[in-house]
């Protein structure tokens, strides 16, 4: 399932140290109206070195070329990581206007 999921991503970025995967991030969605930033992950042994920033800079460059006026870019931030995404212009959803984000795990 993971192999198929990754292959169907709109865009992905991986950082490796030799053959070891140390960080990744990807964008999923329909490629027109909806884009979701997914799986921005840095190996705990490599955190606090700016690798998450490198991943997001690449994702933002892709999105800048790909999204059109009226598109939506979404993401689900891990608890405590919201400030990381705010640096790139993402806003917390208070629920007042659009409702709270929700998800379902199967």
Backbone as JSON, one array per atom type, in Angstrom:
{
  "sequence": "XXXXXXXXXXXXXXXXXXXXXXXXXXXXXXXXXXXXXXXXXXXXXXXXXXXXXXXXXXXXXXXXXXXXXXXXXXXXXXXXXXXXXXXXXXXXXXXXXXXXXXXXXX",
  "N": [[0.82, -1.17, 0.0], [1.95, 1.26, 0.79], [3.9, 1.66, -1.21], [2.34, 2.01, -3.55], [0.89, 4.27, -2.76], [2.94, 6.23, -2.49], [3.85, 6.28, -5.14], [1.71, 7.45, -6.4], [1.76, 10.09, -5.67], [1.63, 13.64, -6.2], [3.9, 15.15, -6.1], [7.13, 14.72, -4.74], [9.73, 14.83, -2.28], [12.86, 13.74, -1.27], [15.42, 13.29, 1.12], [18.59, 11.98, 1.42], [21.22, 10.34, 3.15], [23.88, 9.05, 1.92], [22.8, 5.88, 1.34], [20.72, 5.98, 3.12], [17.51, 6.95, 3.99], [16.68, 10.05, 5.22], [14.95, 12.17, 5.45], [11.76, 13.34, 4.28], [9.04, 14.47, 2.2], [5.83, 15.12, 0.78], [3.39, 15.9, -1.78], [-0.01, 15.48, -2.21], [-3.12, 15.0, -3.97], [-5.6, 16.38, -6.25], [-4.35, 17.76, -8.22], [-5.33, 20.08, -9.29], [-7.56, 21.62, -8.01], [-7.25, 20.9, -5.32], [-4.67, 20.44, -3.04], [-2.57, 18.68, -0.9], [-0.28, 18.77, 1.67], [1.79, 16.27, 2.76], [3.18, 13.83, 4.94], [5.63, 15.08, 5.86], [8.54, 14.47, 7.14], [11.27, 14.04, 9.33], [14.03, 12.14, 10.16], [14.53, 11.39, 13.57], [17.22, 11.52, 14.5], [18.34, 13.39, 12.87], [17.07, 15.76, 13.14], [16.5, 19.31, 13.75], [18.39, 20.44, 12.09], [17.74, 21.86, 9.9], [16.62, 20.38, 7.86], [13.89, 19.88, 7.54], [13.09, 22.39, 6.72], [14.35, 22.53, 4.22], [12.92, 20.53, 2.88], [10.32, 21.69, 2.93], [10.79, 24.07, 1.5], [11.26, 23.06, -1.07], [8.79, 21.83, -1.56], [7.12, 24.1, -1.44], [8.11, 25.5, -3.67], [7.33, 23.79, -5.74], [4.53, 23.98, -5.4], [4.11, 26.69, -5.91], [4.49, 26.79, -8.65], [2.43, 25.14, -9.5], [-0.17, 25.54, -8.39], [-3.27, 27.28, -8.9], [-5.18, 30.33, -8.93], [-7.78, 30.13, -6.62], [-7.32, 27.54, -5.87], [-6.86, 25.17, -3.18], [-4.63, 24.62, -0.55], [-3.82, 22.25, 1.75], [-3.04, 20.84, 4.99], [-2.26, 18.52, 7.62], [-1.04, 19.18, 10.62], [1.28, 17.69, 12.83], [0.74, 17.37, 16.32], [1.95, 20.08, 18.14], [3.67, 20.91, 16.15], [2.69, 22.98, 14.7], [3.66, 25.66, 14.57], [5.89, 25.43, 12.95], [4.8, 25.16, 10.36], [3.39, 27.53, 10.14], [5.35, 29.37, 9.53], [5.52, 29.24, 6.82], [3.27, 30.39, 5.92], [0.9, 29.04, 6.46], [-2.23, 28.65, 8.1], [-3.86, 28.26, 11.26], [-6.87, 26.44, 11.59], [-9.57, 27.68, 13.03], [-12.15, 26.88, 13.2], [-14.3, 28.53, 13.21], [-15.09, 29.79, 10.75], [-14.76, 27.89, 8.6], [-15.16, 25.47, 9.84], [-13.82, 22.82, 11.89], [-10.93, 20.94, 10.95], [-11.09, 17.51, 9.97], [-10.6, 13.96, 10.16], [-10.52, 10.52, 9.07], [-9.54, 7.35, 10.0], [-8.75, 4.25, 8.59]],
  "CA": [[0.0, 0.0, 0.0], [2.84, 2.43, 0.84], [4.53, 1.82, -2.52], [1.33, 2.58, -4.44], [0.6, 5.62, -2.28], [4.05, 7.11, -2.87], [3.9, 6.4, -6.6], [0.6, 8.3, -6.85], [1.94, 11.46, -5.2], [1.82, 14.66, -7.22], [5.28, 15.63, -5.98], [7.78, 14.27, -3.5], [11.12, 15.22, -2.04], [13.54, 12.88, -0.3], [16.82, 13.59, 1.44], [19.29, 10.77, 1.82], [22.64, 10.39, 3.47], [24.27, 7.85, 1.21], [21.58, 5.12, 1.0], [19.76, 6.07, 4.21], [16.49, 7.99, 3.91], [16.71, 10.81, 6.47], [13.85, 13.13, 5.48], [10.91, 13.31, 3.09], [7.77, 15.16, 2.21], [5.18, 14.96, -0.51], [2.13, 16.59, -2.03], [-1.03, 14.64, -2.82], [-4.31, 15.77, -4.31], [-6.11, 16.19, -7.61], [-3.5, 18.48, -9.16], [-6.02, 21.24, -9.83], [-8.2, 22.43, -6.97], [-6.87, 20.52, -3.96], [-3.31, 19.96, -2.82], [-2.34, 18.42, 0.52], [1.1, 18.46, 2.07], [1.69, 15.01, 3.48], [4.38, 13.06, 5.3], [6.88, 15.83, 6.07], [9.14, 13.69, 8.23], [12.73, 14.05, 9.44], [14.53, 11.15, 11.12], [14.87, 12.07, 14.83], [18.66, 11.74, 14.62], [18.75, 14.46, 11.95], [16.24, 16.94, 13.37], [17.15, 20.56, 14.18], [19.5, 20.75, 11.18], [17.2, 22.57, 8.76], [16.17, 19.49, 6.79], [12.46, 20.14, 7.34], [13.02, 23.63, 5.93], [14.71, 22.17, 2.83], [11.77, 19.82, 2.33], [9.24, 22.64, 2.7], [11.16, 24.99, 0.42], [11.03, 22.34, -2.32], [7.34, 21.69, -1.7], [6.57, 25.42, -1.76], [8.5, 25.81, -5.05], [6.42, 23.01, -6.59], [3.18, 24.53, -5.3], [4.09, 28.0, -6.57], [4.35, 26.55, -10.09], [1.32, 24.25, -9.82], [-1.51, 25.96, -7.96], [-3.89, 28.41, -9.58], [-6.11, 31.09, -8.08], [-8.94, 29.33, -6.27], [-6.89, 26.25, -5.33], [-6.69, 25.05, -1.74], [-3.51, 23.81, -0.08], [-4.09, 21.87, 3.12], [-2.14, 19.91, 5.66], [-2.55, 18.2, 9.01], [0.22, 19.29, 11.36], [1.4, 16.91, 14.05], [0.56, 18.2, 17.51], [3.18, 20.76, 18.54], [4.44, 21.31, 14.97], [1.95, 24.01, 13.97], [4.5, 26.84, 14.35], [6.77, 25.14, 11.82], [4.07, 25.43, 9.12], [3.01, 28.95, 10.11], [6.45, 30.1, 8.89], [5.31, 29.18, 5.38], [2.01, 31.04, 5.63], [-0.27, 28.22, 6.77], [-2.98, 29.19, 9.22], [-4.67, 27.34, 12.04], [-8.32, 26.53, 11.35], [-10.24, 27.84, 14.31], [-13.46, 26.26, 13.13], [-15.36, 29.55, 13.17], [-15.57, 30.05, 9.39], [-14.8, 26.68, 7.77], [-15.27, 24.25, 10.64], [-12.54, 22.2, 12.23], [-10.5, 19.85, 10.09], [-11.41, 16.2, 10.51], [-10.06, 12.85, 9.38], [-11.0, 9.19, 9.42], [-8.5, 6.35, 9.77], [-9.32, 2.93, 8.34]],
  "C": [[0.88, 1.26, 0.0], [3.48, 2.71, -0.52], [3.57, 2.47, -3.52], [1.03, 4.02, -4.06], [1.69, 6.59, -2.71], [4.11, 7.33, -4.38], [2.81, 7.32, -7.13], [0.67, 9.73, -6.32], [2.07, 12.41, -6.39], [3.28, 15.11, -7.27], [5.86, 15.04, -4.7], [9.24, 14.69, -3.48], [11.69, 14.25, -1.02], [14.96, 13.38, -0.1], [17.45, 12.31, 1.97], [20.72, 11.12, 2.24], [23.18, 9.04, 3.03], [22.99, 7.09, 0.87], [20.49, 5.24, 2.05], [18.8, 7.24, 3.99], [16.46, 8.73, 5.24], [15.58, 11.84, 6.57], [13.05, 13.01, 4.2], [9.69, 14.17, 3.28], [7.15, 14.99, 0.85], [3.9, 15.78, -0.58], [1.21, 15.58, -2.72], [-2.22, 15.52, -3.18], [-4.74, 15.51, -5.74], [-5.3, 16.96, -8.65], [-4.14, 19.71, -9.77], [-6.57, 22.13, -8.72], [-7.64, 22.15, -5.57], [-5.49, 19.89, -3.92], [-3.13, 19.79, -1.32], [-0.88, 18.06, 0.75], [1.02, 17.29, 3.03], [3.07, 14.48, 3.83], [5.67, 13.87, 5.33], [7.5, 15.25, 7.34], [10.66, 13.82, 8.16], [13.11, 13.02, 10.5], [14.95, 11.87, 12.4], [16.36, 12.36, 15.01], [19.18, 12.87, 13.76], [17.92, 15.73, 12.12], [17.08, 18.1, 13.88], [18.37, 20.9, 13.34], [19.01, 21.46, 9.92], [16.68, 21.69, 7.64], [14.68, 19.65, 6.51], [12.25, 21.39, 6.49], [13.35, 23.34, 4.47], [13.54, 21.46, 2.16], [10.65, 20.81, 1.98], [9.56, 23.64, 1.6], [10.94, 24.34, -0.94], [9.54, 22.15, -2.59], [6.72, 23.02, -2.1], [6.92, 25.83, -3.19], [7.59, 25.06, -6.03], [5.03, 23.64, -6.58], [3.08, 25.88, -6.01], [3.9, 27.85, -8.07], [3.02, 25.88, -10.44], [-0.06, 24.76, -9.45], [-1.97, 27.19, -8.74], [-4.81, 29.13, -8.6], [-7.37, 30.25, -7.86], [-8.59, 27.95, -5.74], [-6.79, 26.32, -3.81], [-5.49, 24.15, -1.46], [-3.78, 23.51, 1.39], [-3.0, 20.98, 3.68], [-2.68, 19.63, 7.05], [-1.21, 18.22, 9.73], [0.18, 18.35, 12.57], [1.29, 17.85, 15.25], [1.92, 18.77, 17.94], [4.02, 21.25, 17.38], [3.77, 22.43, 14.17], [2.81, 25.23, 13.64], [5.44, 26.65, 13.16], [6.07, 25.52, 10.51], [3.61, 26.88, 9.02], [4.09, 29.78, 9.42], [6.29, 30.16, 7.38], [3.95, 29.74, 4.98], [0.76, 30.23, 5.9], [-0.9, 28.7, 8.06], [-3.72, 28.06, 9.95], [-6.13, 27.53, 11.65], [-9.02, 26.55, 12.69], [-11.57, 27.11, 14.34], [-14.58, 27.26, 12.99], [-15.93, 29.73, 11.77], [-15.78, 28.75, 8.62], [-15.06, 25.41, 8.54], [-13.89, 23.7, 10.93], [-12.21, 21.12, 11.21], [-10.81, 18.51, 10.77], [-10.74, 15.16, 9.65], [-10.66, 11.54, 9.87], [-9.91, 8.2, 9.07], [-9.15, 4.98, 9.61], [-8.25, 1.88, 8.45]]
}
